[in-house]
Amino acid sequence: MRTLGLMLFTFTAVVLASCGGGDDGGGSGGGGGGTPGWPDPGPRDPLPAQWLTLDYYFKPQLIAGGFSGSSQNMPVKLAQAPAPDNRLFVSVLNGTILTVSTSAPFTQTVWASVSVLNGAEQGLLGIAVSPNFATNGFVYVMACVNDVTPRQRVIRFTDVGGVGTSPTIIIDNLPTANTHNAGALKFGIDGSLLVTVGDAQVEANSQTSGSLAGRVLRYTEAGGVPTGNPLGSPNEFEWCRGLRNTFGLAVHQGTGILVGTENGPNSNDELNYLGLGKNFEWGATSPVPGAQVGFKMRNWPSVIVPTGITFHTGLNVPAAYADNIFLCSYDHNEILRFEMFGSPPVNINMEHSFGQMASSANANKPLDIIQGNDGSLFMSTFTQIWRIYARTGP
């Protein structure tokens, strides 16, 4: 059975048909076709060797390296502290939490650490910064641990003097397995804490009442039951179900809707609109009533292994990129860009290849992507972290 593949695996190359993104191949072409309200920046300097293509209007900047990409030393998830702090918080699969300065010289600091399990997809997974970080200093991580029994838990740290202190268990007893742990951790625009949990290698978990596996879960920031969840006990934390391994989760900052990436077994990778109370049918042994079935925005019949995902607000980028979804394909070393429409914006108008990295074992496989405070994109690969920003010159 295919897994997400946080450790080094070999995959068969697959070609994804998509529309071009206006790439100029690193500056050798002329013009990007014109974008209203954004000046043509002209030819671009050659792209770094790690990049094959990138959308004409953007430029990559390496801000962190030194990750081996093996022995669990890889940057899995990213979150950024609000301005003026702006530090990038990084969960490393081996249990280390790093901070990276987002301005030169891009200083890396070991902020805290957690003792974690080291299965193929076990370790330190999700990371999220509290919406009230400026006053409470809270940072949350999702970790696979062995405490009496293997489990996942959400742990809160407090930033004091640039170091993570006072680890506190907020959510406990989430299922874990060697693979299919999901591991996304995000805050909704209402301040609720959103957690994705995979099926823990048992397909039936995703449909079993009372299970926390194969779901998106929703909590208060303190780990309690929030108002607005669709079901009561024993499913009071459930937002939606029927998911195999939703590794990537994004929140639209205007409407608060959730979208996620879903890894199918050998085909049928998905981009999903994770609606309240919906069922995405994984693990179902009988037909799910039509009104309950979740909306699959994109289905890939062949494997792309979608990982990180983010919406873009349109800040400091050409207007055409507002409300776009940026999605990482692990298998293709690629970032896909989706132009969206609708209210909420869950319908795909156009799909582009935003950028593709060179094939180099597991070095350039993208894991996570987020929008930064300044509108740039931050992306982690197995070995590096990049800032991708809208350029106004070469």
SEFI-289255 format. One record per residue (C-alpha): x, z, y negated. Coordinates in steps of 0.001 Angstrom, whole numbers, plus 500000, padded with zeros to 6 digits. Layout:
BEGIN
[atom [X,Z,Y]]
...
END
This chain:
BEGIN
[atom [500000,500000,500000]]
[atom [501423,499026,496598]]
[atom [502338,501833,494223]]
[atom [503080,501865,490523]]
[atom [506771,501888,491333]]
[atom [508498,504396,489038]]
[atom [511433,504255,491444]]
[atom [513305,501015,492078]]
[atom [511313,498496,494120]]
[atom [511524,494729,494569]]
[atom [508490,492648,493775]]
[atom [507619,489003,494222]]
[atom [507670,487143,490935]]
[atom [504242,486135,489695]]
[atom [503419,483955,486711]]
[atom [500641,485134,484389]]
[atom [498847,482388,482508]]
[atom [498433,483412,478873]]
[atom [498403,481972,475412]]
[atom [501583,481759,473388]]
[atom [502285,484423,470796]]
[atom [504116,482368,468153]]
[atom [507593,483267,469424]]
[atom [510559,481479,467932]]
[atom [512984,482289,470720]]
[atom [515109,484620,468630]]
[atom [515228,482845,465302]]
[atom [516045,479284,466229]]
[atom [512602,477934,465472]]
[atom [510960,477516,462133]]
[atom [507929,479394,460957]]
[atom [505215,481259,462763]]
[atom [502334,479079,461731]]
[atom [501352,481256,458787]]
[atom [499484,484555,458754]]
[atom [497214,485361,455785]]
[atom [498464,488289,453711]]
[atom [501877,488347,455375]]
[atom [504789,486273,454098]]
[atom [506579,483987,456508]]
[atom [509806,485941,457205]]
[atom [511760,482810,458104]]
[atom [514145,482322,461025]]
[atom [515059,485492,462879]]
[atom [518478,486734,463918]]
[atom [519151,486209,467641]]
[atom [517327,488684,469824]]
[atom [519330,491334,471696]]
[atom [520416,490269,475177]]
[atom [517684,492403,476777]]
[atom [514983,490232,475196]]
[atom [514001,486708,476175]]
[atom [511132,486301,473719]]
[atom [509297,488287,471058]]
[atom [506465,487382,468714]]
[atom [507815,485519,465662]]
[atom [506752,488189,463169]]
[atom [508523,491071,464943]]
[atom [512011,492364,465619]]
[atom [513298,494898,468185]]
[atom [515604,497829,467456]]
[atom [517254,499932,470165]]
[atom [516857,503626,469315]]
[atom [517731,505401,472590]]
[atom [519687,504613,475722]]
[atom [521755,506397,478301]]
[atom [519008,506612,480926]]
[atom [520162,505565,484375]]
[atom [516803,504235,485556]]
[atom [517362,505950,488901]]
[atom [517451,509499,490271]]
[atom [514354,510093,488152]]
[atom [516358,509698,484924]]
[atom [513874,507439,483136]]
[atom [511733,507866,479988]]
[atom [508161,507755,481280]]
[atom [505903,508563,478321]]
[atom [506176,508758,474530]]
[atom [504413,510673,471748]]
[atom [505289,511028,468073]]
[atom [505039,514038,465803]]
[atom [503119,513409,462570]]
[atom [504929,512608,459323]]
[atom [507096,513845,457782]]
[atom [508554,515126,461075]]
[atom [508323,511763,462895]]
[atom [510347,512825,465950]]
[atom [509616,510903,469121]]
[atom [508883,513193,472067]]
[atom [509915,511733,475428]]
[atom [509018,512899,478939]]
[atom [511813,512088,481401]]
[atom [510692,511922,485022]]
[atom [513358,514458,486071]]
[atom [511650,517180,484018]]
[atom [513573,516903,480755]]
[atom [511708,516702,477447]]
[atom [513716,514919,474771]]
[atom [513237,514375,471084]]
[atom [514612,511232,469451]]
[atom [514967,510838,465711]]
[atom [513205,507673,464598]]
[atom [515694,506998,461817]]
[atom [519418,506296,462147]]
[atom [521490,507646,463831]]
[atom [518558,508170,466291]]
[atom [519772,511569,467488]]
[atom [518659,512624,470991]]
[atom [518037,516320,471640]]
[atom [517066,518139,474824]]
[atom [513961,519962,473614]]
[atom [512797,521703,476824]]
[atom [512680,521206,480588]]
[atom [510347,521761,483526]]
[atom [511206,522138,487228]]
[atom [509357,519254,488885]]
[atom [508752,517576,492229]]
[atom [510737,514411,492797]]
[atom [508508,512121,494841]]
[atom [508454,508375,494141]]
[atom [505956,508859,491303]]
[atom [506189,512616,490883]]
[atom [507915,514448,488092]]
[atom [507276,514916,484398]]
[atom [504617,512370,483445]]
[atom [502350,512593,480400]]
[atom [503218,513993,476984]]
[atom [501053,514532,473893]]
[atom [501551,516128,470492]]
[atom [498755,518330,469162]]
[atom [496714,516854,466305]]
[atom [497509,520153,464555]]
[atom [501236,520014,465295]]
[atom [502181,520560,461661]]
[atom [500680,524054,461802]]
[atom [500823,525041,465493]]
[atom [503881,523147,466802]]
[atom [502166,522469,470154]]
[atom [503373,519785,472560]]
[atom [501670,519233,475935]]
[atom [503185,517781,479098]]
[atom [501795,516894,482524]]
[atom [504067,517879,485382]]
[atom [504062,517636,489186]]
[atom [505276,521045,490376]]
[atom [505612,523058,493568]]
[atom [504155,526482,492841]]
[atom [502865,527944,496116]]
[atom [501461,524465,496808]]
[atom [502235,521081,495231]]
[atom [500035,520452,492217]]
[atom [499944,518938,488765]]
[atom [499477,521026,485683]]
[atom [499379,520617,481933]]
[atom [501859,522884,480169]]
[atom [501927,523655,476453]]
[atom [505190,524254,474617]]
[atom [505643,525456,471048]]
[atom [508223,523839,468778]]
[atom [510371,526531,467163]]
[atom [513491,525462,465311]]
[atom [513519,522083,467025]]
[atom [513339,523549,470550]]
[atom [510407,523851,472959]]
[atom [509531,527488,473625]]
[atom [506785,529615,475218]]
[atom [505681,527361,478110]]
[atom [502032,528129,478826]]
[atom [499892,526680,481627]]
[atom [496762,525174,480054]]
[atom [495345,523203,483007]]
[atom [496265,523914,486629]]
[atom [495526,522742,490157]]
[atom [495318,519036,489462]]
[atom [495997,517066,492652]]
[atom [499362,515457,493302]]
[atom [500913,513274,495982]]
[atom [504069,511240,496424]]
[atom [502359,508408,494526]]
[atom [499093,507785,492615]]
[atom [499380,510691,490186]]
[atom [498371,508644,487091]]
[atom [499721,511028,484397]]
[atom [498503,509858,480983]]
[atom [497859,512594,478418]]
[atom [496209,511798,475069]]
[atom [494173,513475,472354]]
[atom [490837,511959,471393]]
[atom [489861,511596,467752]]
[atom [487574,514625,468241]]
[atom [490553,516787,469284]]
[atom [489694,516818,473001]]
[atom [492523,516557,475522]]
[atom [492267,513570,477896]]
[atom [494048,513469,481248]]
[atom [494229,510726,483871]]
[atom [494676,511702,487528]]
[atom [495202,509194,490334]]
[atom [493534,509320,493717]]
[atom [496530,511232,495174]]
[atom [496779,508612,497945]]
[atom [493282,509396,499279]]
[atom [490845,506676,498245]]
[atom [487754,508821,498921]]
[atom [488926,511410,496349]]
[atom [487845,509080,493555]]
[atom [484173,509436,494548]]
[atom [484074,512989,495961]]
[atom [482007,515443,493930]]
[atom [484123,518325,492683]]
[atom [487376,516412,493066]]
[atom [489646,516071,490040]]
[atom [491387,513008,491509]]
[atom [490716,509363,490663]]
[atom [489331,510230,487257]]
[atom [489740,510551,483544]]
[atom [489266,514233,482717]]
[atom [488373,515696,479327]]
[atom [489192,519234,478162]]
[atom [489357,521231,474979]]
[atom [492881,521634,473620]]
[atom [492908,525115,475164]]
[atom [491910,523762,478595]]
[atom [488218,524668,478472]]
[atom [485055,522642,478973]]
[atom [484229,520592,475861]]
[atom [480768,519578,474751]]
[atom [479747,516026,475549]]
[atom [481033,515570,479098]]
[atom [478421,513790,481250]]
[atom [478132,516175,484219]]
[atom [477857,519865,484986]]
[atom [479652,521993,487574]]
[atom [481501,521155,489794]]
[atom [482276,517992,487772]]
[atom [482272,519562,484315]]
[atom [485682,518147,483322]]
[atom [484914,514589,484424]]
[atom [484701,511809,481838]]
[atom [484592,508896,484302]]
[atom [485541,508271,487947]]
[atom [486272,505673,490612]]
[atom [489855,505020,489533]]
[atom [492914,504501,491710]]
[atom [495814,505108,489335]]
[atom [495188,504840,485580]]
[atom [498777,505186,484369]]
[atom [498134,504018,480792]]
[atom [495528,505395,478382]]
[atom [494812,504450,474766]]
[atom [492427,505797,472133]]
[atom [490989,503545,469425]]
[atom [491506,505516,466235]]
[atom [488451,504070,464499]]
[atom [485768,504511,467158]]
[atom [487390,506964,469589]]
[atom [486799,504741,472636]]
[atom [489179,504918,475582]]
[atom [490815,502053,477449]]
[atom [493154,502315,480404]]
[atom [495363,500351,482770]]
[atom [494465,500470,486446]]
[atom [496805,499634,489316]]
[atom [495079,497924,492238]]
[atom [496450,498093,495778]]
[atom [497719,494516,496290]]
[atom [495666,492687,493663]]
[atom [492984,493406,491079]]
[atom [495030,495209,488467]]
[atom [492657,496027,485610]]
[atom [492284,496728,481914]]
[atom [489246,499025,481686]]
[atom [486911,500295,478996]]
[atom [486686,503906,480128]]
[atom [483128,504645,479090]]
[atom [481410,508016,479309]]
[atom [480057,508694,482819]]
[atom [481077,505309,484227]]
[atom [482244,504594,487761]]
[atom [484923,501979,488420]]
[atom [484062,501733,492142]]
[atom [487427,502593,493705]]
[atom [486678,504575,496855]]
[atom [482973,503730,496857]]
[atom [481533,503290,500353]]
[atom [478190,501993,499107]]
[atom [477228,499968,496035]]
[atom [477407,501819,492732]]
[atom [474202,501341,490677]]
[atom [474778,498605,488146]]
[atom [474128,500763,485093]]
[atom [476857,503163,486208]]
[atom [479569,500566,486827]]
[atom [482356,500643,484251]]
[atom [483322,497578,482221]]
[atom [486488,495896,483493]]
[atom [487762,494091,480419]]
[atom [490438,492144,482306]]
[atom [491104,491703,486011]]
[atom [494328,490210,487300]]
[atom [493853,488733,490791]]
[atom [497638,488795,491266]]
[atom [499977,491714,490696]]
[atom [501288,492494,487187]]
[atom [501504,496316,487455]]
[atom [500088,497302,484038]]
[atom [501624,500506,482686]]
[atom [501586,501686,479052]]
[atom [498912,500638,476583]]
[atom [498074,501193,472923]]
[atom [495640,500015,470279]]
[atom [497060,499047,466890]]
[atom [495384,500115,463663]]
[atom [496883,497231,461677]]
[atom [499223,499431,459626]]
[atom [502235,497509,458282]]
[atom [501668,494461,460481]]
[atom [499977,491119,459785]]
[atom [496201,491476,459512]]
[atom [495611,489478,462702]]
[atom [497137,492340,464729]]
[atom [494615,495000,463684]]
[atom [492553,496318,466636]]
[atom [494829,494450,469048]]
[atom [495739,496011,472381]]
[atom [499370,495985,473465]]
[atom [499862,496391,477217]]
[atom [503037,496657,479291]]
[atom [503432,494721,482526]]
[atom [506043,496428,484681]]
[atom [506224,493583,487159]]
[atom [506682,490835,484567]]
[atom [509028,492714,482180]]
[atom [506455,491820,479542]]
[atom [504286,493085,476708]]
[atom [500878,491438,476535]]
[atom [498847,491338,473332]]
[atom [495048,491125,473333]]
[atom [493056,490142,470274]]
[atom [489812,492096,470511]]
[atom [486351,491746,469020]]
[atom [483046,493569,469097]]
[atom [481813,496967,468030]]
[atom [483466,498775,469714]]
[atom [486310,496280,470163]]
[atom [486253,495947,473953]]
[atom [485885,492163,474279]]
[atom [488985,490005,474589]]
[atom [489116,487040,472214]]
[atom [492643,485880,473052]]
[atom [495507,486954,475292]]
[atom [499133,486397,474286]]
[atom [502568,487086,475674]]
[atom [503874,489288,472844]]
[atom [507356,489680,474270]]
[atom [509306,489390,477499]]
[atom [512505,491118,478553]]
[atom [515232,489739,480775]]
[atom [515046,490454,484487]]
[atom [517770,492987,485281]]
[atom [516922,495044,488380]]
[atom [514763,497836,486964]]
[atom [516530,498125,483592]]
[atom [514026,496212,481449]]
[atom [510749,497175,483078]]
[atom [508421,498618,480391]]
[atom [506756,501951,481100]]
[atom [505012,503107,477926]]
[atom [504095,501821,474475]]
[atom [502624,503607,471459]]
[atom [501981,502831,467812]]
[atom [504264,504830,465555]]
[atom [503403,506523,462281]]
[atom [504858,503609,460291]]
[atom [502960,500953,462271]]
[atom [505897,499974,464447]]
[atom [505611,500008,468238]]
[atom [507755,502314,470358]]
[atom [508324,501183,473938]]
[atom [510178,502817,476820]]
[atom [511797,500986,479701]]
[atom [513559,502502,482698]]
[atom [516804,502758,480716]]
[atom [516058,502504,476984]]
[atom [513616,503129,474143]]
[atom [512904,500420,471581]]
[atom [511263,500257,468161]]
[atom [509481,496938,467521]]
[atom [508564,496356,463896]]
[atom [507055,493636,461724]]
[atom [509912,491940,459923]]
[atom [510096,490573,456400]]
[atom [513440,488836,456860]]
[atom [515908,487782,459536]]
END
